[in-house]
């Protein structure tokens, strides 16, 4: 009898364990389903490269926390058949959202109407803006896709700026420095090169010069401190130390201890700030700034420089 009770007790435990495992499986399935249901399928539909939409969505998602999403990018969408195929695919998904930039009015309306029929949220990012500007400017828009990529004077100016900036990176071709629209100064690893490249893409011929100390400055900048729009870049010592250490680890370089030494970095930054102040050059703290934000600040300084010309 005792053995029967014992067997029954063991069986009950096994059944209880099985039930718990089963419930855990069900719970996990529910969580997975909920997760899937809360994952938004973002369809970025463009009649050109899609760069505009990418940037707009980045700005949108930055305003929301804990958003799960999957991007579906469709570039050079210029026919109704392409639109219909994309929207049919979107309809099969749950939580689909359409974001589009299509300048052709007929195609844009077709996309909006089909999205409405399929009950898919749909948002155009250019249509209303183009219409509003058309009214304000009192002229008809061309509605040509990829208009911003036309091979015009502005395009060739940008290409020339990129070539110039690449050639004048890290203190190269100092003799031509007076041809620069903007000159960036700063100690090592203060985002000079990426900021310069970003500015070049905006059409600014940009030189960047590493600042070891005041003696490392090109003589022409000492003699003519207003020869161009000169901007100093600085950062917090602790942040710079971390960046330099990561750089050294990537290069598997452990010999140059002074390069990553915090006290030495403090002295470098203090000397750099003193130099900026001595020659009346504005400076930007890049510690908590993205390259885009730093470049925007530089452009503002450039505009003021040109006004005071």
C-alpha positions in Angstrom: 0.0 0.0 0.0 2.9 2.4 0.9 4.4 1.7 -2.5 1.2 2.6 -4.3 0.9 5.9 -2.4 4.5 6.6 -3.2 4.0 5.8 -6.9 0.9 8.0 -7.0 2.8 10.9 -5.3 5.6 10.6 -7.9 3.1 10.5 -10.7 1.4 13.7 -9.4 4.8 15.5 -9.3 5.5 14.4 -12.9 2.1 15.6 -14.0 2.6 18.9 -12.2 6.0 19.3 -13.9 4.6 18.5 -17.3 1.7 20.9 -16.7 4.2 23.7 -15.8 6.3 23.0 -18.8 3.2 23.0 -21.0 2.1 26.3 -19.5 5.6 27.8 -20.0 5.5 26.7 -23.7 2.0 28.3 -24.2 3.1 31.5 -22.4 6.2 31.7 -24.5 4.1 31.3 -27.7 1.8 34.0 -26.5 4.7 36.3 -25.8 6.2 35.6 -29.2 2.9 36.3 -30.9 2.5 39.5 -28.9 6.0 40.5 -29.9 5.3 39.7 -33.5 2.0 41.7 -33.4 3.9 44.6 -31.9 6.5 44.6 -34.6 5.7 47.2 -37.2 6.4 46.5 -40.8 7.6 49.9 -42.2 7.4 50.1 -46.0 9.6 52.9 -47.4 8.5 53.5 -51.0 10.4 56.0 -53.1 10.6 56.9 -56.8 14.3 57.7 -56.4 17.1 56.4 -54.2 15.0 56.5 -50.9 17.6 58.6 -49.1 15.0 61.2 -48.2 12.7 58.6 -46.6 15.5 57.0 -44.7 16.4 60.2 -43.0 12.8 61.1 -42.3 12.1 57.7 -40.7 15.3 58.0 -38.6 14.0 61.3 -37.3 10.5 59.8 -36.6 11.7 56.7 -34.7 14.0 58.9 -32.6 10.9 60.3 -31.0 9.6 56.9 -29.7 11.1 54.4 -27.2 10.7 50.7 -27.4 9.4 50.5 -30.9 9.9 47.2 -32.7 10.0 47.5 -36.5 11.3 45.9 -39.7 12.2 48.1 -42.6 11.1 47.2 -46.2 12.8 49.6 -48.7 11.6 50.0 -52.3 13.6 52.4 -54.4 12.8 53.6 -58.0 9.1 52.7 -57.7 7.6 54.4 -60.8 4.8 52.2 -62.1 1.3 51.2 -60.8 2.3 47.5 -61.1 5.3 48.0 -58.8 3.0 49.8 -56.3 0.3 47.1 -56.4 2.9 44.3 -55.8 4.4 46.1 -52.8 1.0 46.9 -51.2 -0.2 43.3 -51.8 2.8 42.1 -49.9 2.2 44.7 -47.2 -1.4 43.5 -46.8 -0.1 40.0 -45.9 1.8 41.4 -42.9 0.3 42.7 -39.7 0.9 46.3 -38.5 2.1 47.5 -41.9 2.8 51.2 -42.3 3.5 52.9 -45.6 5.8 55.9 -45.9 6.4 57.2 -49.4 8.0 60.0 -51.4 6.7 60.0 -54.9 6.6 63.2 -56.9 4.3 62.0 -59.7 0.8 63.1 -58.6 -1.0 60.3 -60.4 1.2 57.5 -59.0 1.1 59.0 -55.5 -2.7 59.2 -55.6 -2.9 55.6 -56.8 -0.7 54.4 -54.0 -2.8 56.4 -51.4 -6.1 55.0 -52.8 -4.9 51.4 -52.9 -3.5 51.7 -49.4 -6.9 53.0 -48.2 -8.7 50.2 -49.9 -6.4 47.7 -48.2 -6.8 49.6 -44.9 -3.0 50.2 -44.6 -1.9 53.4 -42.9 -0.2 55.5 -45.5 1.8 58.8 -45.3 3.3 60.9 -48.1 6.2 63.1 -47.1 6.5 65.4 -50.2 3.1 65.9 -51.8 1.6 68.5 -49.5 5.0 70.3 -49.3 5.4 70.5 -53.0 1.8 71.7 -53.5 2.3 74.4 -50.8 5.6 75.6 -52.3 4.0 75.6 -55.7 1.3 78.0 -54.5 3.8 80.2 -52.6 6.2 80.4 -55.5 3.4 80.8 -58.0 4.9 78.2 -60.3 4.2 74.7 -61.3 6.4 71.9 -60.0 8.2 69.6 -62.4 7.2 66.4 -60.6 10.3 64.7 -62.0 11.8 61.8 -59.9 15.4 62.2 -58.7 15.3 65.9 -59.3 17.7 66.5 -56.4 20.3 64.4 -58.2 20.4 66.4 -61.4 23.8 66.9 -62.9 23.8 70.6 -62.5 26.3 73.2 -61.2 25.4 72.4 -57.6 26.1 68.7 -58.2 29.5 69.4 -59.7 30.3 71.9 -56.9 29.6 69.2 -54.4 31.8 66.7 -56.2 34.6 69.2 -56.4 34.3 69.9 -52.6 34.5 66.2 -51.8 37.6 65.8 -53.9 39.2 68.9 -52.3 38.4 67.7 -48.8 39.8 64.2 -49.4 43.0 65.8 -50.7 43.3 68.1 -47.7 42.6 65.6 -45.0 44.9 65.4 -41.9 47.0 68.4 -42.7 47.8 67.5 -46.3 48.5 70.2 -49.0 48.7 73.0 -46.5 50.0 75.4 -49.2 46.5 75.3 -50.8 44.7 76.0 -47.5 43.6 79.5 -48.5 41.3 77.8 -51.0 39.3 76.2 -48.2 35.8 77.4 -47.3 36.2 75.9 -43.8 39.3 74.8 -41.8 38.8 72.4 -38.9 41.4 72.3 -36.1 41.6 69.8 -33.2 43.7 67.3 -31.4 43.7 63.7 -32.6 40.3 61.8 -32.6 38.0 64.8 -32.3 35.9 63.9 -35.4 37.7 66.3 -37.8 37.7 63.9 -40.8 34.1 62.7 -40.6 32.9 66.2 -40.0 34.9 67.5 -43.0 33.5 64.8 -45.2 30.0 65.6 -44.2 30.6 69.3 -44.9 32.0 68.4 -48.3 28.8 66.6 -49.1 27.1 69.9 -48.4 29.4 71.6 -50.9 32.0 73.1 -48.5 35.7 72.7 -49.4 37.0 71.7 -46.0 40.6 71.2 -44.8 41.3 69.6 -41.4 44.5 70.0 -39.5 45.7 68.0 -36.5 46.7 70.2 -33.6 49.6 68.8 -31.6 50.5 72.2 -30.2 50.6 75.9 -31.3 54.0 75.2 -33.1 52.3 72.6 -35.3 50.0 75.3 -36.8 50.7 76.2 -40.4 52.5 79.6 -40.4 49.9 81.1 -42.7 47.2 80.6 -40.1 49.3 82.4 -37.4 49.9 85.3 -39.8 46.4 85.4 -41.2 44.0 83.9 -38.6 41.0 85.1 -40.6 42.1 83.7 -43.9 39.2 81.3 -43.9 36.4 80.2 -41.5 38.5 78.4 -38.9 36.7 76.3 -36.3 38.3 74.4 -33.4 36.9 71.0 -32.3 37.2 69.9 -28.7 35.8 67.3 -26.4 35.9 66.0 -22.8 39.2 64.4 -21.8 37.6 61.1 -20.4 35.6 60.6 -23.6 38.7 61.3 -25.8 40.8 58.8 -23.7 38.2 56.1 -24.3 38.1 56.8 -28.0 41.9 56.7 -28.3 42.1 53.4 -26.3 39.6 51.8 -28.6 41.5 53.0 -31.6 44.8 51.6 -30.2 43.1 48.3 -29.4 41.7 48.1 -33.0 45.3 48.7 -34.3 46.7 46.3 -31.7 49.1 49.1 -30.7 50.2 49.3 -27.1 53.5 51.2 -27.3 52.3 54.8 -27.4 51.2 55.2 -23.7 51.2 59.0 -23.7 48.6 59.0 -26.5 46.0 57.5 -24.2 47.2 58.9 -20.9 44.4 61.0 -19.3 46.6 63.7 -17.9 48.4 64.1 -21.2 45.1 64.4 -23.0 43.9 67.1 -20.5 47.1 69.1 -21.3 46.5 68.6 -25.1 42.9 69.9 -24.9 43.8 72.8 -22.6 46.6 73.9 -25.0 44.2 73.5 -28.0 41.6 75.7 -26.3 44.2 78.3 -25.4 45.3 78.3 -29.1 41.7 78.8 -30.3 41.2 81.7 -27.8 44.5 83.3 -28.7 43.7 83.5 -32.5 40.0 84.3 -31.9 38.7 81.0 -33.5 35.3 79.7 -32.4 35.3 76.2 -31.0 32.7 73.4 -30.7 32.6 70.7 -28.0 31.8 67.5 -29.9 31.5 65.3 -26.8 27.7 64.7 -27.1 27.3 65.7 -30.7 26.7 63.5 -33.7 28.7 64.4 -36.9 25.6 65.9 -38.3 25.1 68.1 -35.3 28.7 69.2 -35.3 28.6 70.0 -39.0 25.4 72.0 -38.5 27.1 74.1 -35.8 30.1 74.6 -38.1 27.8 75.8 -41.0 26.2 78.3 -38.7 29.6 79.7 -37.7 30.5 79.8 -41.4 27.4 81.8 -42.2 28.3 84.3 -39.5 31.9 84.5 -40.8 30.6 85.3 -44.3 28.2 87.9 -43.0 31.0 89.6 -41.1 33.2 89.1 -44.2 
